[in-house]
Amino acid sequence: MSVFTFLSRSLPPLINIPGVTSTLCISQKLLRLYGLIFSDSTGVYAFGPEVLRSLRKLESLVDNNMLQLGAQRVLLPTLGPRHIWEKSGRWSTMQSSLFRVKDRLSHEYCLQPTHEECITNFIACLNLSYKSLPVLMYQITSKFRDEPHPKHGLVRGREFLMQDLYTFDASAETAEETYKRVKTAYSDLLVNLGLPYLVACADPGNVGGLISEEFHVQADVGEDRILACSKCSLKFNSELKGEVASSLCSLQSCPKVFSEVQGIEVAHCFLLGERYSKCFDATYQSPSGSK
């Protein structure tokens, strides 16, 4: 027998909305007005049934996108032990943005904002053959960052749902090919979602790597300033230093005059090189049997 959920059984809109002020963006006001999200702590939100249903649909679209790419879904732990974060050096460099906890034995952990350390440590334990490469693994889980100024509702929070994909290749050349495929996959996903976007060169920050590119959706509430060259197609985040950004222009004749738009970062691609594989000794067995 079919079971239906009627609209009349949905959670009612709120009459009085705690904490709603004129400084909130429109989407945040509407989501709270109609009882779709609720917050009892800055930057942390509970999702109602309708929002969760939408998230599950979006998750399904992402799964299909990753399936076409050849990626496999995994589930990595939220707790990251201090020792693997110290291996990469990020226990200290990300000190201000990590939520840290101790167990009853005073062992330290963080609520992981990303999982480069965890997934690379996992791959290192598998002793993979060259026949298994490239490896593409992704997850869709809650992430945690101690944001100093959470704002605009779900745009910038301290706990958020994120899809993160990690790839492992045998050489720099194949890694670049995989990077291009991943970038195309995210472009296709945004097109399927009907979201106009732009891709901008960016600072890799504490993640590190050789290449860093952000996908942005233009919005007035966006906190990123994206600069675009008036002559070539170069776009870059204003966080990049001026000389570095200008040197990326593909044409020597570029006047180095840039227009500016505001954007919300919706995806980010990194070409990490050996940034994590080296410190975790993640190797593979070559055709000759060497590592």
Secondary structure, 3 states (H helix, E strand, C coil): CCCCCCHHHCCCCCCCCCCCCCCCCHHHHHHHHCCCEEEEECCEEEECHHHHHHHHHHHHHHHHHHHHHCCEECCCCCEEEHHHHHHHCHHHHCHHHCEEEECCCCCEEEECCCCHHHHHHHHHCCCEEHHHCCEEEEEEEEEECCCCCCECCCCECCEEEEEEEEEECCCHHHHHHHHHHHHHHHHHHHHHCCCCCEEEECCCCCCCCCEEEEEEEECCCCCEEEEEECCCCCEEECCCCHHHHHHCCCCCCCCCCEEEEEEEEEEEEEECCCCCCCCCCCCEECCCCCC
